[in-house]
Amino acid sequence: MRRAILIIWLLFVGIPRFSNFDLKIPHDIILLEPMEALDLVKEAYASNFIKISLQENHQDYFYKLEFADYYLVYEDTDDTSGHYLFHLYEFVIDDIDTGIGHTVTYGWYWVDPYTGDMWEYP
């Protein structure tokens, strides 16, 4: 009998109610989209690159040096931290006939989407 009363009491009185839970988010926190963060990295590390939009989706783009095969691209979002990863590289053609080549990395950059802070990946 005591157990039944305890269970009833916990159901109606002792269990916290979350329906009125009000999460306070500071107003000064920003959330950058990956392309906005890419723009920040471009200004800091590749200011002379031009924007190239993808044909299938004009909202997604990358940056390229106009007369060379140097690129700045959004690579990924870290699952744990939510930080965005960007890659600055050159594409070097090894075989002119096939177009096969390799990349030379000049930098990997992280951007925190909540603060806009960026740093070079070691």
N, C-alpha and C positions, 0 to 999 in steps of 0.2 A: 504494500500500500504506500509506504514511504517513497519507494522508487517511482511509482506512478505520479505522486504529487510532485516530486522533484523534477521529473520529466516535463510535466505540465507547466511548472513554474519556469523552467529553463526555456520552454517554447514561447511563453508569453512575456516573461519579464527579463530573464537572464541572458538572452541572446541579443547582441547589439543589432540595432536596425541600421541598415546602410542605405535605405531609400532616400534619406535626407542628407546623405554624405555629400559635402561640398568640397571638391578638390580645388585648392587655390593655386593657380599658376601665375607666377610673376609676369607682369605685363612687359618687362624688358627682355624677355626671352624671345629670340627669333628662331625660325626654322627655315633654313635655306633649302631649296630644292637642289638636286645635283647640278643642274645647269647653271644656277646662280653661283654655286660654289666654284664651278669650272671657270666662270667669269673672273672670280677673285684670284684664282691661281694664274690665269692668263695675264692679268694686270701685273702680278708680282713677278712672274718668271718668263713670260713670253709675250710681252706687250706689242711686238711687231707682227704677231701671227694674225691671220684673218679667219673669220668664222665660216665654216662649211656646214650647211644644214643637210641632214639626211633626207633623201628624196621621199621615202615612205612616211616619215614623221618629221615635219618641219620644226617641232618643238625640241627635238633632240639634235645636237650638233657637236662638232669638235672644232679644234683650231689647228691651222696648218700654216707653215711658213710659205709665203706666196710662190717663191721660185725654187723651192727645195722640198725634199720629203721629210720634213721635221713636223711632228704632230704632238698635240696636247689633247688627251682624251680622258673622259670619265671611265674608270675601270670597274669599280665595285663599291658596295656599301658593306662595312663591317657588321656582321650579324650581332655582335655583342655590344659594341659601343655606338653604332649608328653612324660612325664617321665615314666620310666619302674618300675614296682613293683615286688619285689622278696620276697619269703616266705621261712624261715628256720624253719623246724618243725620236730617233731618226730611222727611216727604213732604207737599208742599203741593198741594192740589187747585186746579187752574186753571179747570176747567169742572165745575160740580156735576152737570150732567145726564149727562155721559159718564164722570166720574170721572178724567179725564185730568189729570195734574199733572206736577210735577217735584220733584227732591230738592234740598235745601239741605244741603251737607256742613258738619259742625262739626268733624270730625277723621278722619284716617286713622291707624291705629296698627299698628306692627309688634311682634311678640313672638317672641323667640328661644326655640324649644321646648326647647333644651338647658340654658338657664340661667334662663328665666323673665323675663329682662330685657325691658322694653318701652320704646318711644319713639314719639313722634309723628312721622308722616311729614310732611316739609316741604311 
